[in-house]
Amino acid sequence: MRRTLSLALAATAVAATALPGVSVAATPDTVRWGPCPDKAISPRLECSTLEVPLDYRNPDGRQIEIAISRLASEKPSQRRGVLLTNPGGPGGTGLDYPAVLAGSGLPQKVLDSYDVIGFDPRGVGRSTPVTCDLTPEQQARRSFPPYAHTAADVTREAGHARTIAEQCATSRTAWMLPYTTTANTARDMDRIRAALGEPKLSYLGHSYGTYLGAVYTTMFPERGDRVVLDSNLGPGGYDVTAMRLFARGLEDRFPDFVAFAAARPEYGLGTTPEQVAAKFFDLAKRLEAKPVQGIDGTLFRGLTFEYLYFDATMPLLAATWQALENDRPLPPTLPLPENIENGMASRFSVICSDTRWPRTVQEYQRNVAVDRLKYPMLGGSTASIGPCAFWPDKQVEPPVSIGDRGPSNVLMVQNERDPGTPLAGAQRLRNAFGKRATMVTADQGGHGVYPFGPNTCANDAVTAFLTTGQRPPQDLACAAEPSE
């Protein structure tokens, strides 16, 4: 759950990808930078569009549009190249991300070293978008299935999941589904690099953007310059394993919140961590039996998970629990992203097309039975069935296998207690990369390290790599630092 145009230089040729039987044509593209759709984001941000093949096996066939943006370096003498960025998702818009990063503390020497590039991935936002014609009721259910307490609950949810898969497969953009994949988005990234006239690109990707970056540097190992992957998915990307791992992520992160709430008796949630933890299960049970102000048990679990992405939203989470406990008006919630329908549809398109998901209801029932015991806070939801179980079987290529072939130019950064991309998945990706990567872990909670988090040890390591190319000589564990 997760609440993520002209190029000044002529394009260079784009060579064949690393996947067999797939080639990319050499296409000279010149695109002119102009104003962005929303000038309020940043007056310095420029935007444009780029045409790319829908199917790279047929590069001269149907084309789609990719929206791109640029926050240009103001120090041409210090400019190293381009830093392509992705905020995560899948389904997240990235057009405004360079401005978001700059406003969130991306160091000036990084901004001076690169033109920071953003883009809406294929299927998303101002790029050629996908839809599943999701109803308001379907959108309100968000990304997680209802918490399944029994096998019958999984069977019941299968009908809803099948309906969404059928809607996606029969929507007016169903022609895009087989090609809305991470591998094709990586090929789009290389088209952006070529259109910018750059022999290589550096990259900063967060959350799902780590898998996108891992796929890019696997498919195009010699085209990556300095690759930073922040808050990492495992080597399988956003697959069934990653979906189930959300439940572990909440369990990893939750101790930070119970300590926070127990130290603040004004919330009335308990004065010990054990009491606060017990309150979670009490509220979840009560809200499943009788929702309060539109919040049922599943949404309560989802909000708890979502609000633990950042330390700054812990007070909001505690106040929300307090309001639900006493049936009082809820505090203002975090704003929902624009165009939720497109965000959900593009997310389904990517995760269901990237990898093969279990196809039988029985397998999800078994997974739920296991995860309800291992991770009782969220396991009955994240292990349950979703639209990917019924996705059209039209995979045009196998998943990209992340490995250790290629230059040693990847820096991974990871919080130890990340709910969205738990440390366990990051460690698996680190092992898959082998000698290609160095990993920096920070003893802090939340989703996202650079430049959003307060750990100077981790942040300084990323800044040094992006500006000098120097990584820590070996994997680095950054100690907790006192909060301000």
C-alpha positions as CSV (number, residue, x, y, z in Angstrom):
1,M,0.0,0.0,0.0
2,R,1.4,2.9,-0.6
3,R,-0.4,5.8,-0.8
4,T,5.7,7.0,-6.6
5,L,9.5,17.7,-22.2
6,S,12.6,18.4,-24.9
7,L,15.9,16.9,-24.9
8,A,18.5,19.4,-26.0
9,L,20.7,16.9,-27.8
10,A,20.1,14.5,-30.6
11,A,19.8,10.9,-29.5
12,T,22.6,8.5,-29.9
13,A,21.9,5.0,-31.1
14,V,20.4,2.5,-28.7
15,A,21.9,-0.9,-28.9
16,A,20.3,-4.3,-28.3
17,T,19.1,-5.1,-24.8
18,A,20.6,-7.9,-22.7
19,L,17.5,-10.0,-23.3
20,P,17.5,-12.5,-26.1
21,G,15.4,-11.7,-29.2
22,V,14.7,-8.1,-28.2
23,S,16.4,-5.3,-30.0
24,V,16.1,-1.5,-29.8
25,A,16.3,0.5,-32.9
26,A,18.6,3.5,-33.3
27,T,16.2,6.4,-33.2
28,P,17.4,10.0,-33.5
29,D,15.0,12.0,-31.2
30,T,15.3,15.7,-30.5
31,V,12.9,17.0,-27.9
32,R,12.5,20.6,-26.7
33,W,12.2,21.4,-23.1
34,G,9.3,23.6,-22.1
35,P,7.1,24.5,-19.2
36,C,5.8,21.7,-16.9
37,P,2.1,21.0,-16.6
38,D,2.1,22.3,-13.0
39,K,4.5,25.3,-12.7
40,A,3.8,25.5,-9.0
41,I,5.9,22.5,-8.4
42,S,9.1,24.4,-9.2
43,P,9.6,27.2,-11.7
44,R,13.0,25.7,-12.6
45,L,11.6,22.3,-13.6
46,E,11.3,21.8,-17.4
47,C,9.2,19.1,-19.1
48,S,8.9,17.3,-22.4
49,T,7.8,14.0,-24.0
50,L,9.5,11.2,-25.7
51,E,8.0,8.5,-28.0
52,V,9.1,4.9,-27.3
53,P,7.9,1.6,-28.8
54,L,5.1,-0.1,-27.0
55,D,6.8,-3.5,-27.8
56,Y,10.6,-3.3,-28.2
57,R,10.5,-6.5,-30.2
58,N,8.7,-4.3,-32.8
59,P,10.5,-1.0,-32.5
60,D,8.9,0.5,-35.6
61,G,5.4,-0.5,-34.5
62,R,3.0,1.3,-32.2
63,Q,4.5,4.0,-30.1
64,I,3.6,5.4,-26.7
65,E,4.5,8.6,-24.9
66,I,6.8,9.0,-21.9
67,A,6.6,12.3,-20.0
68,I,10.0,13.5,-18.7
69,S,11.3,16.4,-16.7
70,R,14.6,18.1,-16.0
71,L,16.0,20.1,-13.1
72,A,19.1,21.4,-14.8
73,S,22.4,22.0,-13.1
74,E,23.2,25.6,-12.6
75,K,26.9,25.0,-12.6
76,P,27.8,23.7,-16.1
77,S,31.5,23.5,-15.2
78,Q,30.7,21.1,-12.4
79,R,28.0,19.0,-14.3
80,R,28.9,15.4,-14.5
81,G,25.9,14.1,-16.4
82,V,22.3,13.1,-15.7
83,L,20.8,11.6,-12.6
84,L,17.6,9.8,-13.5
85,T,15.2,9.3,-10.6
86,N,12.2,7.2,-9.6
87,P,10.1,7.6,-6.4
88,G,8.7,4.1,-6.3
89,G,5.3,2.5,-6.9
90,P,4.8,0.9,-9.3
91,G,2.1,3.4,-10.3
92,G,3.7,6.4,-8.8
93,T,4.2,9.5,-10.9
94,G,7.8,10.8,-11.1
95,L,7.5,13.9,-13.2
96,D,7.8,16.3,-10.2
97,Y,10.3,14.1,-8.3
98,P,13.4,16.2,-9.2
99,A,11.7,19.2,-7.5
100,V,10.6,17.0,-4.6
101,L,14.1,15.8,-4.0
102,A,15.5,19.3,-4.3
103,G,12.9,20.6,-1.8
104,S,13.7,17.6,0.6
105,G,17.3,18.4,1.0
106,L,19.2,16.9,-1.9
107,P,22.6,18.5,-1.4
108,Q,23.6,21.4,-3.5
109,K,26.7,19.7,-4.7
110,V,24.6,16.9,-6.1
111,L,22.3,19.4,-7.8
112,D,25.3,21.1,-9.3
113,S,26.8,17.8,-10.5
114,Y,23.8,16.6,-12.4
115,D,20.8,17.5,-14.5
116,V,18.2,15.7,-12.3
117,I,15.7,13.9,-14.5
118,G,12.2,12.7,-13.6
119,F,9.7,10.7,-15.7
120,D,6.2,9.2,-15.5
121,P,6.8,5.5,-16.3
122,R,4.8,3.9,-19.1
123,G,1.2,3.5,-18.0
124,V,1.4,6.3,-15.4
125,G,0.2,9.9,-15.2
126,R,1.1,12.1,-18.1
127,S,2.8,9.2,-20.0
128,T,0.4,7.1,-22.0
129,P,-1.8,5.9,-19.1
130,V,-3.5,2.6,-18.3
131,T,-6.9,2.1,-16.7
132,C,-8.8,-0.8,-15.2
133,D,-12.1,1.3,-15.0
134,L,-12.0,0.8,-11.2
135,T,-15.2,2.0,-9.5
136,P,-15.1,4.4,-6.5
137,E,-15.9,1.4,-4.3
138,Q,-13.0,-0.6,-5.8
139,Q,-10.6,2.4,-5.4
140,A,-11.7,2.8,-1.8
141,R,-10.5,-0.7,-1.0
142,R,-7.0,0.3,-1.9
143,S,-4.2,-2.2,-2.4
144,F,-4.5,-4.8,0.4
145,P,-7.2,-7.5,0.4
146,P,-9.5,-7.7,3.5
147,Y,-7.8,-9.5,6.4
148,A,-8.6,-13.2,6.0
149,H,-9.3,-15.0,9.3
150,T,-10.4,-18.2,7.5
151,A,-10.0,-20.1,4.3
152,A,-13.5,-19.0,3.4
153,D,-12.5,-15.4,3.6
154,V,-9.9,-16.0,0.9
155,T,-12.5,-17.7,-1.3
156,R,-14.8,-14.8,-0.8
157,E,-12.1,-12.3,-1.8
158,A,-11.2,-14.3,-5.0
159,G,-14.4,-13.1,-6.6
160,H,-13.5,-9.5,-6.1
161,A,-9.9,-10.1,-7.3
162,R,-11.2,-11.9,-10.5
163,T,-13.5,-9.0,-11.3
164,I,-10.7,-6.5,-11.2
165,A,-8.4,-8.7,-13.3
166,E,-11.3,-9.0,-15.9
167,Q,-11.8,-5.2,-15.9
168,C,-8.1,-4.6,-16.5
169,A,-8.1,-7.2,-19.3
170,T,-11.1,-5.7,-21.1
171,S,-10.5,-2.0,-20.5
172,R,-9.8,0.4,-23.3
173,T,-6.0,0.2,-22.5
174,A,-5.9,-3.6,-22.4
175,W,-3.6,-3.5,-25.4
176,M,-0.9,-2.1,-23.1
177,L,-1.0,-4.8,-20.4
178,P,1.6,-7.3,-21.7
179,Y,4.1,-4.5,-22.3
180,T,3.6,-2.5,-19.1
181,T,6.5,-4.1,-17.3
182,T,9.6,-3.2,-15.3
183,A,11.8,-4.5,-18.1
184,N,10.1,-2.3,-20.7
185,T,10.3,0.7,-18.4
186,A,14.1,0.0,-18.1
187,R,14.3,0.1,-21.9
188,D,12.4,3.4,-21.8
189,M,15.0,4.7,-19.4
190,D,17.7,3.8,-21.9
191,R,15.8,5.6,-24.6
192,I,15.8,8.7,-22.3
193,R,19.5,8.3,-21.8
194,A,20.1,8.1,-25.5
195,A,17.8,11.0,-26.3
196,L,19.7,13.2,-23.8
197,G,22.9,12.4,-25.7
198,E,24.5,10.8,-22.6
199,P,26.8,7.7,-22.9
200,K,25.8,6.7,-19.3
201,L,23.3,7.7,-16.7
202,S,23.4,7.8,-13.0
203,Y,20.3,6.8,-11.1
204,L,18.6,7.3,-7.7
205,G,15.6,5.1,-7.2
206,H,13.5,4.6,-4.1
207,S,11.3,1.6,-3.0
208,Y,10.0,-0.1,-6.2
209,G,12.5,2.2,-7.9
210,T,15.2,0.0,-6.5
211,Y,13.9,-3.0,-8.5
212,L,13.6,-0.8,-11.6
213,G,17.2,0.4,-11.1
214,A,18.4,-3.2,-10.5
215,V,16.7,-4.3,-13.7
216,Y,18.2,-1.4,-15.7
217,T,21.7,-2.0,-14.5
218,T,21.3,-5.8,-15.2
219,M,20.0,-5.2,-18.7
220,F,22.3,-2.4,-19.5
221,P,25.3,-3.0,-17.2
222,E,27.7,-0.7,-19.2
223,R,25.3,2.2,-19.4
224,G,25.0,2.8,-15.7
225,D,27.3,5.3,-14.1
226,R,26.6,5.7,-10.4
227,V,23.5,3.7,-9.3
228,V,21.9,4.4,-5.9
229,L,19.1,2.1,-4.7
230,D,17.3,3.3,-1.6
231,S,14.8,1.1,0.4
232,N,15.2,-2.1,-1.5
233,L,12.9,-4.8,-2.7
234,G,14.3,-8.3,-3.1
235,P,15.7,-9.5,-6.4
236,G,12.3,-10.7,-7.5
237,G,10.9,-7.2,-7.4
238,Y,7.3,-6.7,-6.4
239,D,6.3,-10.3,-6.5
240,V,4.2,-12.5,-4.2
241,T,7.2,-12.7,-1.8
242,A,7.4,-8.9,-1.6
243,M,3.7,-8.7,-1.0
244,R,3.8,-11.1,1.9
245,L,6.9,-9.4,3.2
246,F,4.9,-6.2,4.0
247,A,3.6,-8.1,7.0
248,R,7.1,-8.7,8.3
249,G,7.9,-5.0,7.6
250,L,5.1,-3.9,9.9
251,E,6.3,-6.2,12.6
252,D,9.9,-4.9,12.2
253,R,8.7,-1.3,12.5
254,F,5.9,-1.5,15.1
255,P,8.2,-1.5,18.1
256,D,9.2,2.1,17.2
257,F,5.6,3.2,17.4
258,V,4.6,1.4,20.6
259,A,7.6,3.0,22.3
260,F,6.5,6.4,21.0
261,A,2.9,6.0,22.2
262,A,3.7,4.4,25.6
263,A,5.9,7.4,26.3
264,R,3.0,9.8,25.7
265,P,0.1,8.9,28.0
266,E,-2.0,11.8,26.7
267,Y,-3.0,9.5,23.8
268,G,-4.5,7.0,26.2
269,L,-3.2,4.0,24.3
270,G,-1.3,2.5,27.2
271,T,1.8,3.3,29.3
272,T,3.9,0.3,28.3
273,P,4.8,-1.1,24.9
274,E,2.8,-4.3,25.7
275,Q,-0.3,-2.3,26.4
276,V,0.0,-0.3,23.2
277,A,0.5,-3.5,21.2
278,A,-2.6,-5.1,22.8
279,K,-4.6,-2.0,21.8
280,F,-3.8,-2.6,18.2
281,F,-5.4,-6.1,18.3
282,D,-8.3,-4.8,20.4
283,L,-9.1,-2.0,17.9
284,A,-8.7,-4.3,14.9
285,K,-11.2,-6.8,16.3
286,R,-13.7,-4.1,17.3
287,L,-13.5,-2.4,14.0
288,E,-14.0,-5.6,12.1
289,A,-17.1,-6.2,14.1
290,K,-18.4,-2.6,13.8
291,P,-16.6,0.0,11.7
292,V,-16.2,3.5,13.2
293,Q,-16.4,6.6,10.9
294,G,-15.9,4.4,7.8
295,I,-12.8,2.7,9.2
296,D,-13.1,-1.1,9.3
297,G,-10.5,-3.6,10.6
298,T,-8.6,-3.9,7.2
299,L,-8.4,-0.1,6.7
300,F,-7.3,0.3,10.3
301,R,-4.4,-2.2,9.7
302,G,-3.6,-0.5,6.4
303,L,-3.5,3.0,7.9
304,T,-1.3,1.8,10.7
305,F,1.1,0.3,8.2
306,E,1.0,3.5,6.0
307,Y,1.5,6.0,8.8
308,L,4.6,4.1,10.0
309,Y,6.4,4.9,6.8
310,F,7.7,8.1,8.5
311,D,8.5,9.2,12.0
312,A,6.7,12.5,11.3
313,T,3.3,10.7,11.0
314,M,3.5,8.8,14.3
315,P,1.6,11.6,16.1
316,L,-1.1,11.4,13.5
317,L,-1.3,7.6,13.9
318,A,-1.6,7.9,17.6
319,A,-4.3,10.5,17.3
320,T,-6.2,8.4,14.8
321,W,-6.1,5.4,17.2
322,Q,-7.3,7.6,20.0
323,A,-10.2,8.9,17.9
324,L,-11.2,5.4,16.9
325,E,-11.0,4.2,20.5
326,N,-13.3,6.9,21.7
327,D,-15.4,7.4,18.6
328,R,-14.4,11.0,18.2
329,P,-13.8,12.9,15.0
330,L,-10.8,11.7,13.2
331,P,-7.8,14.0,12.7
332,P,-7.1,15.2,9.1
333,T,-5.7,12.3,7.1
334,L,-2.8,12.4,4.7
335,P,-3.8,13.6,1.3
336,L,-4.5,10.9,-1.2
337,P,-2.5,11.0,-4.4
338,E,-4.2,12.4,-7.5
339,N,-5.8,9.9,-9.9
340,I,-5.9,6.9,-7.6
341,E,-7.5,4.8,-10.4
342,N,-4.6,5.2,-12.7
343,G,-2.1,4.6,-9.8
344,M,-3.9,1.3,-8.9
345,A,-4.3,0.2,-12.5
346,S,-0.7,0.8,-13.4
347,R,0.4,-0.9,-10.2
348,F,-1.6,-4.0,-11.1
349,S,-0.4,-3.9,-14.7
350,V,3.3,-4.0,-13.6
351,I,3.3,-6.4,-10.7
352,C,0.9,-8.8,-12.4
353,S,2.9,-8.8,-15.7
354,D,6.4,-8.8,-14.2
355,T,6.2,-12.2,-12.5
356,R,3.9,-15.3,-12.3
357,W,1.7,-15.3,-9.2
358,P,0.1,-18.4,-7.6
359,R,-3.0,-19.3,-9.6
360,T,-5.0,-21.3,-7.2
361,V,-7.2,-20.2,-4.3
362,Q,-5.8,-23.0,-2.2
363,E,-2.2,-21.7,-2.4
364,Y,-3.3,-18.3,-1.0
365,Q,-5.3,-20.1,1.7
366,R,-2.1,-21.9,2.7
367,N,-0.1,-18.7,2.7
368,V,-2.7,-16.9,4.8
369,A,-2.7,-19.7,7.4
370,V,1.1,-19.4,7.7
371,D,1.4,-15.6,7.7
372,R,-1.5,-15.1,10.2
373,L,0.6,-17.0,12.7
374,K,4.0,-15.5,11.8
375,Y,2.8,-11.9,11.3
376,P,-0.6,-11.6,12.9
377,M,-0.8,-7.8,12.5
378,L,-1.1,-7.9,8.7
379,G,-0.3,-11.4,7.5
380,G,-3.9,-12.4,6.9
381,S,-4.2,-9.5,4.4
382,T,-0.9,-9.4,2.6
383,A,-0.9,-13.2,2.0
384,S,-4.4,-13.2,0.6
385,I,-5.5,-13.3,-3.0
386,G,-5.4,-10.4,-5.4
387,P,-6.0,-9.7,-9.1
388,C,-2.6,-11.1,-10.1
389,A,-4.0,-14.6,-9.4
390,F,-6.4,-14.1,-12.4
391,W,-4.2,-12.0,-14.7
392,P,-4.3,-12.8,-18.4
393,D,-1.4,-15.2,-19.1
394,K,0.3,-13.1,-21.8
395,Q,3.8,-12.8,-20.5
396,V,6.0,-11.9,-23.4
397,E,9.3,-12.5,-21.6
398,P,10.6,-14.0,-18.4
399,P,11.5,-11.9,-15.4
400,V,15.0,-10.3,-15.4
401,S,17.4,-12.2,-13.2
402,I,19.4,-9.9,-11.0
403,G,23.0,-11.2,-10.6
404,D,26.6,-10.1,-10.2
405,R,27.7,-9.6,-13.8
406,G,28.6,-6.1,-14.5
407,P,30.6,-3.2,-13.0
408,S,30.8,-2.6,-9.3
409,N,28.9,0.6,-9.3
410,V,25.8,0.0,-7.1
411,L,25.3,1.6,-3.7
412,M,22.3,0.3,-1.7
413,V,21.0,2.2,1.3
414,Q,18.5,0.8,3.7
415,N,16.8,1.5,7.0
416,E,16.9,-1.4,9.4
417,R,13.2,-1.1,10.3
418,D,11.5,-0.3,7.0
419,P,7.9,-1.3,6.9
420,G,7.5,-1.1,3.1
421,T,10.7,-2.7,1.9
422,P,12.0,-4.7,4.9
423,L,15.6,-5.3,5.5
424,A,15.2,-9.1,4.8
425,G,14.4,-8.3,1.1
426,A,17.2,-5.8,0.8
427,Q,19.7,-8.4,2.1
428,R,18.5,-10.8,-0.6
429,L,19.1,-8.2,-3.3
430,R,22.5,-7.5,-1.8
431,N,23.4,-11.1,-2.0
432,A,22.2,-11.3,-5.6
433,F,24.4,-8.4,-6.7
434,G,27.5,-9.9,-5.1
435,K,30.6,-7.8,-6.0
436,R,28.5,-5.3,-7.9
437,A,27.1,-3.6,-4.8
438,T,27.9,-2.2,-1.4
439,M,25.2,-1.7,1.1
440,V,24.8,0.9,3.8
441,T,22.2,0.2,6.6
442,A,21.0,2.8,9.0
443,D,19.8,2.0,12.5
444,Q,16.5,3.9,12.1
445,G,12.9,3.1,11.1
446,G,10.7,4.3,8.2
447,H,10.7,4.1,4.5
448,G,13.3,6.1,2.6
449,V,16.9,7.1,3.6
450,Y,18.2,9.7,1.2
451,P,17.9,12.6,1.4
452,F,14.8,12.3,3.6
453,G,16.1,10.6,6.7
454,P,18.2,12.2,9.5
455,N,21.0,9.7,9.6
456,T,24.1,11.7,8.5
457,C,26.3,8.6,8.2
458,A,24.0,7.1,5.5
459,N,23.3,10.4,3.8
460,D,26.9,11.4,3.6
461,A,27.8,8.0,2.1
462,V,25.3,8.5,-0.8
463,T,26.4,12.1,-1.4
464,A,30.0,11.1,-1.5
465,F,29.2,8.4,-4.1
466,L,27.1,10.6,-6.3
467,T,29.7,13.4,-6.3
468,T,33.0,11.6,-6.1
469,G,32.3,8.0,-7.1
470,Q,33.7,6.8,-3.8
471,R,31.7,4.1,-1.9
472,P,32.5,2.7,1.5
473,P,35.2,0.0,1.0
474,Q,32.8,-2.6,2.4
475,D,29.2,-2.8,3.7
476,L,28.6,-0.2,6.3
477,A,26.3,-0.2,9.3
478,C,25.5,3.3,10.5
479,A,24.6,3.6,14.1
480,A,21.4,5.3,15.4
481,E,21.7,9.0,15.7
482,P,19.8,11.1,18.2
483,S,16.8,12.8,16.8
484,E,16.6,16.5,16.9
